[in-house]
Amino acid sequence: MRDDPTTEFIELYKRLESAIRDKYDVPKETGAVSWLIRNERGFGGVREELNYCREVRNFLQHNERVRGEYAVIPSAGMIESVRSTIARVEGIPRAIDLCVKVSDIYSASLMDAMLPAMRAMCNKTFTHIPILEDGRVTGVFSAKSLLSHIIEDGVTELDETMTFEQVANLLPLNRHGSETFEFVPQEMLATGVAELFQQARRQSKRLGIVFVTAHGKQSERLLGMLTAWDMAEFF
């Protein structure tokens, strides 16, 4: 019985561990594949496969051959699972690589006039305007915000002097009904970001924007943002 598939599996598994450590800076004393299974949401769909591969690899590593042959020979499917995971880990872009950079985002402050921003929304067909103060996201203006302003405040006319400050109560991120917003660290892989959109959909919510900051905190300066359109190829 040839042991070539087993040798290939073991070598590929080592390469996967190395790729995970390089990409995520996982310490040597921590099991790389176990870390990926626990922490990277974008790999949830192959969690069981990877866990099974991990168990087989551990068995092979800690048990001697019988008469020169491996007692277990990984299947072609297991080998392909490890190979495809390597490709994903090595080639997946990060959030900071994909996002629209803050310098290219149409944003506003509370003191900016609303009507010019609304005209820009119509002309450039974008649906949200982040409200920034000192480079940090403090809220979001959207068509829903305007509709809420009209209905809740009984507004029938908008004038050129109206600023976002006058609708400040409608701008916080938790004031958009079933529409949600997330903050992610710049190093998060695209698969993890895509999973956030899919998770929101499973919960019958709409994830409007994923904001990218250094460590995924709203208190940090905005680096960029992602919408479902930006993530389409990862769904």
LOFINU-575742 format. One record per residue: x, y, z of N, C-alpha, C in turn; residue in one letter; residue number from 0. Coordinates in nm, 3 decimals, always signed. Atoms other than C-alpha are relative to their C-alpha. Layout:
% LOFINU-575742
<<X; Y; Z>; <X; Y; Z>; <X; Y; Z>; a; NUM>
...
***
This chain:
% LOFINU-575742
<<+0.085; -0.120; +0.000>; <+0.000; +0.000; +0.000>; <+0.089; +0.125; +0.000>; m; 0>
<<-0.081; -0.119; +0.009>; <+0.150; +0.336; -0.100>; <-0.042; +0.102; +0.105>; r; 1>
<<+0.031; -0.100; -0.101>; <+0.175; +0.612; +0.158>; <+0.006; +0.141; -0.058>; d; 2>
<<-0.009; -0.132; +0.062>; <+0.196; +0.899; -0.095>; <-0.112; +0.094; +0.041>; d; 3>
<<+0.107; -0.091; -0.041>; <-0.152; +1.041; -0.012>; <+0.017; +0.049; +0.143>; p; 4>
<<-0.019; -0.038; -0.140>; <-0.069; +1.040; +0.358>; <+0.113; +0.100; +0.014>; t; 5>
<<-0.111; -0.094; -0.003>; <+0.264; +1.209; +0.304>; <-0.042; +0.136; -0.055>; t; 6>
<<+0.050; -0.126; +0.057>; <+0.097; +1.470; +0.084>; <-0.089; +0.073; +0.098>; e; 7>
<<+0.091; -0.059; -0.099>; <-0.171; +1.527; +0.348>; <+0.079; +0.066; +0.113>; f; 8>
<<-0.080; -0.053; -0.111>; <+0.088; +1.576; +0.624>; <+0.074; +0.127; -0.043>; i; 9>
<<-0.073; -0.117; +0.049>; <+0.292; +1.819; +0.413>; <-0.093; +0.119; -0.023>; e; 10>
<<+0.097; -0.107; +0.021>; <-0.015; +2.016; +0.313>; <-0.049; +0.057; +0.133>; l; 11>
<<+0.046; -0.046; -0.131>; <-0.130; +2.034; +0.675>; <+0.104; +0.091; +0.064>; y; 12>
<<-0.106; -0.086; -0.052>; <+0.209; +2.175; +0.778>; <-0.001; +0.136; -0.070>; k; 13>
<<+0.006; -0.126; +0.075>; <+0.179; +2.433; +0.502>; <-0.119; +0.084; +0.045>; r; 14>
<<+0.117; -0.072; -0.049>; <-0.169; +2.524; +0.625>; <+0.030; +0.066; +0.133>; l; 15>
<<-0.035; -0.057; -0.131>; <-0.042; +2.573; +0.979>; <+0.090; +0.122; -0.017>; e; 16>
<<-0.093; -0.110; +0.023>; <+0.238; +2.795; +0.852>; <-0.073; +0.121; -0.059>; s; 17>
<<+0.076; -0.110; +0.061>; <-0.003; +3.000; +0.638>; <-0.086; +0.072; +0.102>; a; 18>
<<+0.086; -0.059; -0.103>; <-0.237; +3.054; +0.933>; <+0.085; +0.086; +0.095>; i; 19>
<<-0.085; -0.075; -0.092>; <+0.048; +3.163; +1.160>; <+0.050; +0.129; -0.064>; r; 20>
<<-0.047; -0.119; +0.070>; <+0.180; +3.404; +0.898>; <-0.110; +0.104; -0.016>; d; 21>
<<+0.111; -0.093; +0.028>; <-0.161; +3.554; +0.819>; <-0.054; +0.063; +0.128>; k; 22>
<<+0.066; -0.048; -0.122>; <-0.295; +3.585; +1.174>; <+0.094; +0.022; +0.117>; y; 23>
<<-0.098; -0.015; -0.108>; <+0.026; +3.597; +1.379>; <-0.037; -0.086; +0.121>; d; 24>
<<+0.037; +0.095; -0.106>; <-0.081; +3.290; +1.580>; <+0.128; -0.050; +0.067>; v; 25>
<<-0.121; +0.046; -0.070>; <+0.176; +3.196; +1.850>; <+0.029; -0.148; -0.028>; p; 26>
<<-0.039; +0.137; +0.029>; <+0.370; +2.874; +1.800>; <-0.060; -0.100; +0.099>; k; 27>
<<+0.053; +0.092; -0.101>; <+0.236; +2.726; +2.124>; <-0.150; -0.025; -0.016>; e; 28>
<<+0.144; +0.016; +0.025>; <-0.122; +2.757; +1.991>; <-0.021; -0.080; -0.128>; t; 29>
<<+0.031; +0.077; +0.120>; <-0.263; +2.502; +1.747>; <-0.060; +0.090; -0.107>; g; 30>
<<+0.042; -0.096; +0.102>; <-0.298; +2.699; +1.424>; <-0.138; -0.031; -0.057>; a; 31>
<<+0.129; +0.037; +0.059>; <-0.589; +2.504; +1.273>; <-0.111; +0.012; +0.103>; v; 32>
<<+0.099; -0.017; -0.107>; <-0.772; +2.495; +1.607>; <-0.035; +0.146; +0.018>; s; 33>
<<+0.023; -0.144; -0.013>; <-0.728; +2.872; +1.629>; <-0.091; +0.049; -0.112>; w; 34>
<<+0.080; -0.042; +0.115>; <-0.873; +2.919; +1.280>; <-0.145; -0.042; +0.018>; l; 35>
<<+0.135; +0.052; -0.019>; <-1.174; +2.702; +1.362>; <-0.076; +0.082; +0.103>; i; 36>
<<+0.066; -0.071; -0.110>; <-1.248; +2.895; +1.681>; <-0.023; +0.148; -0.031>; r; 37>
<<-0.002; -0.147; +0.006>; <-1.177; +3.251; +1.570>; <-0.038; +0.064; -0.132>; n; 38>
<<+0.024; -0.064; +0.130>; <-1.224; +3.309; +1.198>; <-0.136; -0.044; -0.055>; e; 39>
<<+0.137; +0.035; +0.038>; <-1.596; +3.321; +1.118>; <-0.015; -0.034; -0.147>; r; 40>
<<+0.011; +0.026; +0.142>; <-1.537; +3.315; +0.747>; <+0.025; -0.145; -0.040>; g; 41>
<<-0.027; +0.141; +0.028>; <-1.431; +2.949; +0.772>; <-0.100; -0.092; +0.069>; f; 42>
<<+0.101; +0.079; -0.070>; <-1.743; +2.836; +0.956>; <-0.056; -0.114; -0.084>; g; 43>
<<+0.058; +0.101; +0.086>; <-1.866; +2.641; +0.655>; <+0.084; -0.126; -0.013>; g; 44>
<<-0.088; +0.118; +0.010>; <-1.566; +2.406; +0.665>; <+0.055; -0.037; +0.137>; v; 45>
<<-0.049; +0.024; -0.136>; <-1.526; +2.393; +1.043>; <+0.008; -0.150; +0.031>; r; 46>
<<+0.002; +0.142; -0.031>; <-1.625; +2.026; +1.073>; <+0.106; -0.076; -0.081>; e; 47>
<<-0.101; +0.065; +0.084>; <-1.404; +1.922; +0.781>; <+0.140; +0.023; +0.056>; e; 48>
<<-0.133; -0.032; -0.051>; <-1.102; +2.103; +0.924>; <+0.026; -0.067; +0.134>; l; 49>
<<-0.016; +0.065; -0.130>; <-1.161; +1.963; +1.270>; <+0.031; -0.149; -0.018>; n; 50>
<<-0.025; +0.142; +0.030>; <-1.172; +1.611; +1.125>; <+0.142; -0.018; -0.054>; y; 51>
<<-0.136; +0.006; +0.053>; <-0.852; +1.676; +0.930>; <+0.102; +0.017; +0.112>; c; 52>
<<-0.090; -0.022; -0.114>; <-0.690; +1.802; +1.250>; <+0.014; -0.128; +0.082>; r; 53>
<<-0.004; +0.123; -0.079>; <-0.783; +1.482; +1.435>; <+0.081; -0.109; -0.071>; e; 54>
<<-0.074; +0.100; +0.077>; <-0.648; +1.262; +1.155>; <+0.149; +0.033; +0.001>; v; 55>
<<-0.142; -0.040; +0.001>; <-0.325; +1.459; +1.137>; <+0.063; -0.029; +0.135>; r; 56>
<<-0.053; +0.028; -0.133>; <-0.280; +1.430; +1.516>; <+0.023; -0.150; +0.019>; n; 57>
<<-0.016; +0.145; -0.009>; <-0.334; +1.053; +1.494>; <+0.125; -0.045; -0.075>; f; 58>
<<-0.116; +0.040; +0.080>; <-0.076; +1.021; +1.218>; <+0.131; +0.045; +0.063>; l; 59>
<<-0.122; -0.055; -0.058>; <+0.174; +1.237; +1.402>; <+0.043; -0.077; +0.124>; q; 60>
<<-0.031; +0.061; -0.130>; <+0.152; +1.048; +1.730>; <-0.003; -0.152; -0.002>; h; 61>
<<+0.001; +0.145; +0.009>; <+0.131; +0.691; +1.603>; <+0.100; -0.047; -0.105>; n; 62>
<<-0.099; +0.051; +0.091>; <+0.407; +0.490; +1.441>; <-0.065; -0.078; -0.114>; e; 63>
<<+0.050; +0.080; +0.111>; <+0.368; +0.316; +1.110>; <-0.003; -0.149; +0.041>; r; 64>
<<+0.008; +0.144; -0.020>; <+0.269; -0.050; +1.106>; <+0.064; -0.069; -0.119>; v; 65>
<<-0.076; +0.067; +0.106>; <+0.522; -0.254; +0.907>; <+0.033; +0.098; -0.114>; r; 66>
<<-0.042; -0.098; +0.098>; <+0.633; +0.062; +0.735>; <-0.112; +0.074; -0.070>; g; 67>
<<+0.113; -0.064; +0.067>; <+0.284; +0.170; +0.635>; <-0.083; +0.080; +0.102>; e; 68>
<<+0.089; -0.078; -0.085>; <+0.054; +0.437; +0.774>; <-0.129; -0.078; +0.025>; y; 69>
<<+0.125; +0.070; -0.033>; <-0.249; +0.297; +0.955>; <-0.121; +0.070; -0.059>; a; 70>
<<+0.112; -0.078; +0.055>; <-0.469; +0.573; +0.812>; <+0.047; +0.070; -0.127>; v; 71>
<<-0.030; -0.070; +0.124>; <-0.471; +0.707; +0.459>; <-0.111; +0.103; -0.026>; i; 72>
<<+0.101; -0.104; +0.023>; <-0.652; +1.041; +0.415>; <-0.062; -0.013; -0.139>; p; 73>
<<+0.071; +0.007; +0.128>; <-0.912; +1.051; +0.141>; <+0.037; +0.119; -0.089>; s; 74>
<<-0.024; -0.110; +0.094>; <-0.886; +1.268; -0.169>; <-0.077; +0.124; +0.043>; a; 75>
<<+0.081; -0.113; -0.046>; <-1.163; +1.485; -0.021>; <+0.066; +0.075; +0.114>; g; 76>
<<-0.070; -0.065; -0.111>; <-0.963; +1.551; +0.295>; <+0.119; +0.081; -0.051>; m; 77>
<<-0.116; -0.070; +0.057>; <-0.655; +1.644; +0.095>; <-0.045; +0.127; -0.071>; i; 78>
<<+0.051; -0.118; +0.072>; <-0.860; +1.881; -0.121>; <-0.049; +0.106; +0.098>; e; 79>
<<+0.048; -0.094; -0.101>; <-1.017; +2.037; +0.189>; <+0.115; +0.082; +0.056>; s; 80>
<<-0.117; -0.070; -0.053>; <-0.674; +2.123; +0.329>; <+0.059; +0.091; -0.107>; v; 81>
<<-0.058; -0.078; +0.109>; <-0.550; +2.242; -0.010>; <-0.082; +0.128; -0.026>; r; 82>
<<+0.085; -0.116; +0.027>; <-0.849; +2.473; -0.066>; <+0.005; +0.100; +0.114>; s; 83>
<<-0.011; -0.091; -0.115>; <-0.820; +2.614; +0.286>; <+0.130; +0.078; -0.006>; t; 84>
<<-0.128; -0.070; +0.018>; <-0.455; +2.697; +0.219>; <-0.017; +0.115; -0.100>; i; 85>
<<+0.019; -0.102; +0.103>; <-0.557; +2.885; -0.095>; <-0.078; +0.118; +0.055>; a; 86>
<<+0.080; -0.107; -0.057>; <-0.816; +3.081; +0.098>; <+0.080; +0.084; +0.098>; r; 87>
<<-0.079; -0.072; -0.100>; <-0.583; +3.170; +0.383>; <+0.109; +0.084; -0.067>; v; 88>
<<-0.111; -0.070; +0.064>; <-0.297; +3.268; +0.153>; <-0.047; +0.112; -0.094>; e; 89>
<<+0.040; -0.095; +0.103>; <-0.502; +3.459; -0.100>; <-0.112; +0.096; +0.034>; g; 90>
<<+0.115; -0.084; -0.032>; <-0.795; +3.622; +0.079>; <+0.046; +0.141; +0.038>; i; 91>
<<-0.035; -0.138; -0.038>; <-0.772; +4.002; +0.093>; <-0.056; +0.037; +0.136>; p; 92>
<<+0.047; -0.049; -0.129>; <-0.819; +4.190; +0.417>; <-0.105; +0.111; -0.022>; r; 93>
<<+0.101; -0.106; +0.007>; <-1.092; +4.441; +0.495>; <+0.062; +0.130; -0.051>; a; 94>
<<-0.065; -0.125; +0.040>; <-0.846; +4.728; +0.450>; <+0.037; -0.002; -0.148>; i; 95>
<<-0.034; +0.011; +0.143>; <-0.756; +4.596; +0.103>; <-0.121; +0.026; -0.089>; d; 96>
<<+0.122; -0.007; +0.081>; <-1.116; +4.593; -0.019>; <-0.083; +0.127; +0.021>; l; 97>
<<+0.093; -0.108; -0.037>; <-1.278; +4.887; +0.154>; <+0.021; +0.126; -0.084>; c; 98>
<<-0.008; -0.134; +0.056>; <-1.355; +5.227; +0.007>; <+0.070; +0.085; +0.105>; v; 99>
<<-0.081; -0.074; -0.098>; <-1.092; +5.443; +0.175>; <-0.072; +0.128; +0.043>; k; 100>
<<+0.069; -0.114; -0.058>; <-1.203; +5.727; +0.396>; <+0.015; +0.125; -0.087>; v; 101>
<<-0.021; -0.117; +0.086>; <-1.056; +5.982; +0.152>; <-0.096; +0.002; -0.118>; s; 102>
<<+0.092; +0.009; +0.114>; <-1.302; +5.859; -0.113>; <-0.145; -0.010; +0.043>; d; 103>
<<+0.136; +0.012; -0.052>; <-1.609; +5.842; +0.112>; <-0.065; +0.138; +0.009>; i; 104>
<<+0.076; -0.125; -0.019>; <-1.874; +6.113; +0.096>; <-0.052; -0.005; +0.143>; y; 105>
<<+0.040; -0.006; -0.140>; <-1.913; +6.199; +0.463>; <-0.041; +0.142; +0.035>; s; 106>
<<+0.044; -0.133; -0.044>; <-2.049; +6.491; +0.662>; <+0.021; +0.012; +0.149>; a; 107>
<<-0.002; -0.026; -0.145>; <-2.032; +6.652; +1.004>; <-0.136; +0.055; +0.040>; s; 108>
<<+0.129; -0.048; -0.047>; <-2.322; +6.766; +1.219>; <-0.029; +0.143; -0.047>; l; 109>
<<+0.020; -0.139; +0.038>; <-2.268; +7.127; +1.110>; <-0.019; +0.019; -0.150>; m; 110>
<<+0.017; -0.011; +0.145>; <-2.290; +7.050; +0.735>; <-0.148; +0.009; -0.037>; d; 111>
<<+0.137; -0.013; +0.048>; <-2.602; +7.142; +0.539>; <-0.049; -0.131; -0.059>; a; 112>
<<+0.057; +0.126; +0.043>; <-2.835; +6.854; +0.458>; <-0.030; -0.004; -0.150>; m; 113>
<<+0.047; +0.003; +0.139>; <-2.968; +6.955; +0.115>; <+0.111; -0.029; -0.100>; l; 114>
<<-0.108; +0.035; +0.094>; <-2.631; +6.953; -0.071>; <+0.038; -0.148; +0.009>; p; 115>
<<-0.032; +0.143; -0.018>; <-2.562; +6.610; +0.077>; <-0.107; -0.087; -0.062>; a; 116>
<<+0.111; +0.078; +0.058>; <-2.905; +6.484; -0.028>; <+0.006; +0.004; -0.152>; m; 117>
<<-0.015; -0.008; +0.145>; <-2.846; +6.610; -0.381>; <+0.112; -0.092; -0.048>; r; 118>
<<-0.110; +0.089; +0.035>; <-2.515; +6.426; -0.386>; <-0.043; -0.146; +0.004>; a; 119>
<<+0.051; +0.136; -0.010>; <-2.693; +6.110; -0.274>; <-0.080; -0.037; -0.125>; m; 120>
<<+0.082; +0.025; +0.119>; <-2.935; +6.140; -0.565>; <+0.086; -0.009; -0.126>; c; 121>
<<-0.083; -0.006; +0.122>; <-2.672; +6.227; -0.826>; <+0.098; -0.116; -0.010>; n; 122>
<<-0.103; +0.104; +0.001>; <-2.419; +5.964; -0.722>; <-0.054; -0.136; +0.043>; k; 123>
<<+0.072; +0.124; -0.032>; <-2.674; +5.698; -0.620>; <+0.061; -0.079; +0.115>; t; 124>
<<-0.035; +0.074; -0.121>; <-2.530; +5.613; -0.279>; <-0.108; +0.023; +0.104>; f; 125>
<<+0.116; +0.003; -0.089>; <-2.762; +5.544; +0.010>; <+0.029; +0.045; +0.143>; t; 126>
<<-0.034; -0.036; -0.137>; <-2.572; +5.636; +0.327>; <+0.111; +0.106; +0.002>; h; 127>
<<-0.106; -0.099; -0.023>; <-2.363; +5.927; +0.451>; <+0.047; -0.015; +0.144>; i; 128>
<<-0.052; +0.007; -0.137>; <-2.142; +5.859; +0.752>; <+0.017; +0.140; +0.057>; p; 129>
<<-0.020; -0.126; -0.070>; <-2.143; +6.141; +1.003>; <+0.125; -0.015; +0.086>; i; 130>
<<-0.129; +0.011; -0.067>; <-1.790; +6.198; +1.127>; <+0.028; +0.122; +0.087>; l; 131>
<<-0.050; -0.106; -0.087>; <-1.654; +6.399; +1.414>; <+0.143; -0.037; +0.037>; e; 132>
<<-0.141; +0.027; -0.023>; <-1.275; +6.418; +1.435>; <+0.039; -0.136; -0.059>; d; 133>
<<-0.035; +0.122; +0.070>; <-1.257; +6.128; +1.190>; <-0.066; -0.125; +0.051>; g; 134>
<<+0.066; +0.115; -0.060>; <-1.476; +5.901; +1.402>; <-0.148; -0.002; -0.036>; r; 135>
<<+0.141; +0.012; +0.038>; <-1.819; +5.768; +1.307>; <-0.088; +0.023; +0.122>; v; 136>
<<+0.095; -0.027; -0.110>; <-2.089; +5.918; +1.528>; <-0.143; -0.031; -0.041>; t; 137>
<<+0.134; +0.030; +0.047>; <-2.388; +5.836; +1.310>; <-0.002; -0.023; -0.149>; g; 138>
<<+0.019; +0.021; +0.144>; <-2.527; +5.766; +0.965>; <-0.129; +0.069; -0.043>; v; 139>
<<+0.119; -0.058; +0.060>; <-2.768; +5.964; +0.750>; <-0.037; -0.084; -0.121>; f; 140>
<<+0.048; +0.081; +0.112>; <-2.983; +5.770; +0.503>; <-0.137; +0.049; -0.042>; s; 141>
<<+0.136; -0.034; +0.044>; <-3.308; +5.796; +0.312>; <-0.099; -0.031; +0.112>; a; 142>
<<+0.086; +0.033; -0.113>; <-3.468; +5.627; +0.612>; <+0.004; +0.108; +0.106>; k; 143>
<<-0.011; -0.110; -0.097>; <-3.335; +5.905; +0.834>; <-0.089; +0.116; -0.039>; s; 144>
<<+0.083; -0.110; +0.049>; <-3.505; +6.164; +0.616>; <-0.147; -0.033; +0.016>; l; 145>
<<+0.141; +0.040; -0.013>; <-3.831; +5.969; +0.611>; <-0.043; +0.008; +0.146>; l; 146>
<<+0.033; -0.008; -0.143>; <-3.822; +5.939; +0.990>; <-0.017; +0.144; +0.044>; s; 147>
<<+0.009; -0.142; -0.034>; <-3.762; +6.314; +1.016>; <-0.133; +0.059; -0.046>; h; 148>
<<+0.126; -0.052; +0.055>; <-4.063; +6.390; +0.797>; <-0.118; -0.050; +0.082>; i; 149>
<<+0.114; +0.059; -0.071>; <-4.293; +6.151; +0.983>; <-0.002; +0.038; +0.148>; i; 150>
<<-0.004; -0.024; -0.143>; <-4.177; +6.197; +1.342>; <-0.011; +0.148; +0.036>; e; 151>
<<-0.002; -0.143; -0.033>; <-4.125; +6.574; +1.328>; <-0.101; +0.081; -0.080>; d; 152>
<<+0.102; -0.070; +0.077>; <-4.404; +6.658; +1.084>; <+0.055; +0.104; -0.095>; g; 153>
<<-0.063; -0.097; +0.090>; <-4.166; +6.835; +0.845>; <-0.062; -0.010; -0.138>; v; 154>
<<+0.057; -0.004; +0.136>; <-4.318; +6.943; +0.514>; <+0.090; +0.075; -0.097>; t; 155>
<<-0.088; -0.079; +0.087>; <-4.037; +7.161; +0.383>; <+0.141; +0.002; +0.058>; e; 156>
<<-0.139; -0.008; -0.040>; <-3.659; +7.157; +0.394>; <+0.060; +0.127; -0.059>; l; 157>
<<-0.062; -0.121; +0.054>; <-3.453; +7.474; +0.358>; <+0.152; -0.017; -0.005>; d; 158>
<<-0.144; +0.011; +0.024>; <-3.093; +7.536; +0.259>; <+0.084; +0.013; +0.126>; e; 159>
<<-0.078; -0.023; -0.122>; <-2.988; +7.626; +0.612>; <-0.004; -0.118; +0.096>; t; 160>
<<+0.013; +0.113; -0.093>; <-3.092; +7.297; +0.774>; <+0.128; -0.083; +0.001>; m; 161>
<<-0.123; +0.079; -0.015>; <-2.793; +7.104; +0.909>; <-0.033; -0.137; +0.060>; t; 162>
<<+0.019; +0.134; -0.056>; <-2.748; +6.746; +1.021>; <-0.020; +0.006; +0.151>; f; 163>
<<+0.018; -0.013; -0.145>; <-2.738; +6.870; +1.378>; <-0.147; +0.005; +0.037>; e; 164>
<<+0.142; -0.013; -0.028>; <-3.111; +6.940; +1.352>; <-0.073; -0.134; -0.005>; q; 165>
<<+0.060; +0.134; -0.001>; <-3.178; +6.568; +1.296>; <+0.093; -0.097; +0.074>; v; 166>
<<-0.101; +0.080; -0.069>; <-2.905; +6.447; +1.531>; <-0.058; -0.120; +0.073>; a; 167>
<<+0.061; +0.110; -0.074>; <-3.150; +6.230; +1.724>; <-0.030; -0.120; -0.089>; n; 168>
<<+0.029; +0.109; +0.093>; <-3.207; +6.020; +1.410>; <+0.125; -0.065; -0.057>; l; 169>
<<-0.124; +0.045; +0.063>; <-2.842; +5.960; +1.324>; <+0.075; -0.112; +0.071>; l; 170>
<<-0.074; +0.108; -0.067>; <-2.707; +5.722; +1.594>; <-0.020; -0.136; -0.068>; p; 171>
<<+0.002; +0.127; +0.071>; <-2.631; +5.374; +1.465>; <-0.112; -0.093; +0.046>; l; 172>
<<+0.108; +0.086; -0.051>; <-2.902; +5.218; +1.681>; <-0.138; +0.058; -0.028>; n; 173>
<<+0.129; -0.066; +0.030>; <-3.175; +5.443; +1.536>; <-0.048; -0.032; -0.141>; r; 174>
<<+0.033; +0.030; +0.139>; <-3.211; +5.269; +1.201>; <-0.084; -0.127; -0.015>; h; 175>
<<+0.091; +0.114; +0.008>; <-3.463; +4.997; +1.279>; <+0.074; -0.132; -0.020>; g; 176>
<<-0.061; +0.131; +0.027>; <-3.371; +4.660; +1.130>; <+0.132; +0.010; -0.076>; s; 177>
<<-0.128; -0.019; +0.068>; <-3.074; +4.811; +0.948>; <+0.110; +0.016; +0.106>; e; 178>
<<-0.107; -0.001; -0.099>; <-2.749; +4.754; +1.134>; <+0.132; +0.045; -0.062>; t; 179>
<<-0.134; -0.042; +0.042>; <-2.387; +4.868; +1.117>; <+0.102; -0.071; +0.088>; f; 180>
<<-0.104; +0.072; -0.073>; <-2.069; +4.690; +1.219>; <+0.134; +0.070; -0.016>; e; 181>
<<-0.138; -0.047; +0.007>; <-1.709; +4.785; +1.292>; <+0.091; -0.122; +0.003>; f; 182>
<<-0.092; +0.113; +0.005>; <-1.430; +4.545; +1.200>; <+0.143; +0.051; -0.003>; v; 183>
<<-0.141; -0.040; +0.007>; <-1.050; +4.555; +1.238>; <+0.050; -0.007; -0.143>; p; 184>
<<-0.051; -0.008; +0.136>; <-0.853; +4.639; +0.927>; <+0.059; -0.132; -0.049>; q; 185>
<<-0.063; +0.126; +0.039>; <-0.686; +4.295; +0.930>; <-0.100; -0.114; -0.021>; e; 186>
<<+0.098; +0.108; +0.019>; <-1.012; +4.094; +0.919>; <-0.004; -0.040; -0.147>; m; 187>
<<+0.005; +0.049; +0.137>; <-1.025; +3.874; +0.611>; <-0.137; +0.022; -0.061>; l; 188>
<<+0.125; -0.025; +0.071>; <-1.290; +3.927; +0.347>; <-0.106; -0.104; +0.032>; a; 189>
<<+0.097; +0.105; -0.032>; <-1.452; +3.594; +0.433>; <-0.071; +0.029; +0.132>; t; 190>
<<+0.062; -0.036; -0.126>; <-1.513; +3.714; +0.787>; <-0.099; +0.113; -0.015>; g; 191>
<<+0.091; -0.111; +0.025>; <-1.669; +4.037; +0.665>; <-0.126; -0.050; -0.072>; v; 192>
<<+0.114; +0.054; +0.073>; <-1.891; +3.847; +0.420>; <-0.094; -0.076; +0.093>; a; 193>
<<+0.083; +0.075; -0.095>; <-2.011; +3.626; +0.705>; <-0.087; +0.093; +0.083>; e; 194>
<<+0.081; -0.097; -0.074>; <-2.133; +3.937; +0.890>; <-0.126; +0.036; -0.079>; l; 195>
<<+0.116; -0.031; +0.084>; <-2.360; +4.023; +0.596>; <-0.097; -0.118; -0.005>; f; 196>
<<+0.085; +0.119; +0.007>; <-2.488; +3.666; +0.573>; <-0.070; -0.025; +0.133>; q; 197>
<<+0.059; +0.017; -0.132>; <-2.548; +3.649; +0.947>; <-0.116; +0.097; +0.021>; q; 198>
<<+0.108; -0.099; -0.011>; <-2.755; +3.969; +0.937>; <-0.121; -0.044; -0.080>; a; 199>
<<+0.111; +0.046; +0.084>; <-2.964; +3.827; +0.655>; <-0.074; -0.116; +0.064>; r; 200>
<<+0.064; +0.113; -0.068>; <-3.029; +3.506; +0.850>; <-0.086; +0.048; +0.116>; r; 201>
<<+0.076; -0.057; -0.112>; <-3.158; +3.725; +1.134>; <-0.105; +0.100; -0.048>; q; 202>
<<+0.100; -0.090; +0.061>; <-3.387; +3.914; +0.893>; <+0.034; +0.147; +0.024>; s; 203>
<<-0.047; -0.137; -0.013>; <-3.178; +4.228; +0.928>; <+0.078; +0.038; -0.125>; k; 204>
<<-0.081; -0.048; +0.112>; <-2.998; +4.442; +0.674>; <+0.124; +0.068; +0.055>; r; 205>
<<-0.126; -0.062; -0.040>; <-2.633; +4.518; +0.735>; <+0.034; +0.107; -0.103>; l; 206>
<<-0.016; -0.109; +0.095>; <-2.600; +4.860; +0.575>; <+0.145; +0.028; -0.034>; g; 207>
<<-0.140; -0.033; +0.021>; <-2.230; +4.933; +0.621>; <+0.086; -0.074; +0.102>; i; 208>
<<-0.104; +0.047; -0.091>; <-1.925; +4.767; +0.769>; <+0.110; +0.105; -0.001>; v; 209>
<<-0.103; -0.102; -0.014>; <-1.689; +5.034; +0.896>; <+0.132; -0.066; +0.040>; f; 210>
<<-0.131; +0.056; -0.026>; <-1.318; +4.956; +0.901>; <+0.083; +0.099; +0.082>; v; 211>
<<-0.091; -0.080; -0.083>; <-1.098; +5.089; +1.181>; <+0.121; -0.087; +0.035>; t; 212>
<<-0.123; +0.074; -0.029>; <-0.760; +4.983; +1.316>; <-0.028; -0.130; +0.074>; a; 213>
<<+0.026; +0.119; -0.082>; <-0.898; +4.741; +1.576>; <-0.149; -0.033; +0.010>; h; 214>
<<+0.142; +0.032; +0.001>; <-1.270; +4.733; +1.497>; <-0.081; +0.069; +0.107>; g; 215>
<<+0.072; -0.074; -0.104>; <-1.378; +4.993; +1.753>; <-0.057; +0.130; -0.055>; k; 216>
<<+0.065; -0.122; +0.048>; <-1.622; +5.277; +1.691>; <+0.076; +0.124; +0.049>; q; 217>
<<-0.073; -0.114; -0.055>; <-1.402; +5.504; +1.906>; <+0.124; +0.036; -0.082>; s; 218>
<<-0.120; -0.024; +0.081>; <-1.121; +5.479; +1.647>; <-0.035; +0.077; -0.126>; e; 219>
<<+0.020; -0.075; +0.123>; <-1.077; +5.694; +1.340>; <-0.034; -0.096; -0.115>; r; 220>
<<+0.044; +0.082; +0.111>; <-1.247; +5.560; +1.029>; <+0.109; -0.012; -0.106>; l; 221>
<<-0.097; +0.024; +0.106>; <-1.018; +5.400; +0.771>; <-0.069; -0.025; -0.134>; l; 222>
<<+0.072; +0.031; +0.123>; <-1.279; +5.288; +0.517>; <-0.131; -0.068; +0.032>; g; 223>
<<+0.126; +0.069; -0.023>; <-1.611; +5.116; +0.469>; <-0.031; -0.097; -0.113>; m; 224>
<<+0.038; +0.104; +0.095>; <-1.765; +4.817; +0.292>; <-0.151; -0.017; +0.001>; l; 225>
<<+0.142; +0.032; +0.013>; <-2.114; +4.746; +0.162>; <-0.012; -0.140; -0.060>; t; 226>
<<+0.024; +0.132; +0.060>; <-2.272; +4.425; +0.034>; <+0.051; -0.007; -0.143>; a; 227>
<<-0.049; -0.003; +0.138>; <-2.180; +4.531; -0.319>; <+0.149; -0.027; -0.005>; w; 228>
<<-0.145; +0.019; -0.002>; <-1.813; +4.537; -0.227>; <+0.038; -0.145; +0.028>; d; 229>
<<-0.031; +0.136; -0.046>; <-1.836; +4.184; -0.086>; <-0.064; -0.108; -0.086>; m; 230>
<<+0.081; +0.094; +0.078>; <-2.045; +4.020; -0.359>; <+0.075; -0.126; -0.040>; a; 231>
<<-0.074; +0.118; +0.049>; <-1.770; +3.787; -0.484>; <+0.030; -0.100; +0.111>; e; 232>
<<-0.031; +0.089; -0.111>; <-1.731; +3.636; -0.135>; <-0.124; -0.067; +0.059>; f; 233>
<<+0.124; +0.063; -0.049>; <-2.096; +3.536; -0.084>; <-0.018; -0.136; -0.064>; f; 234>
***
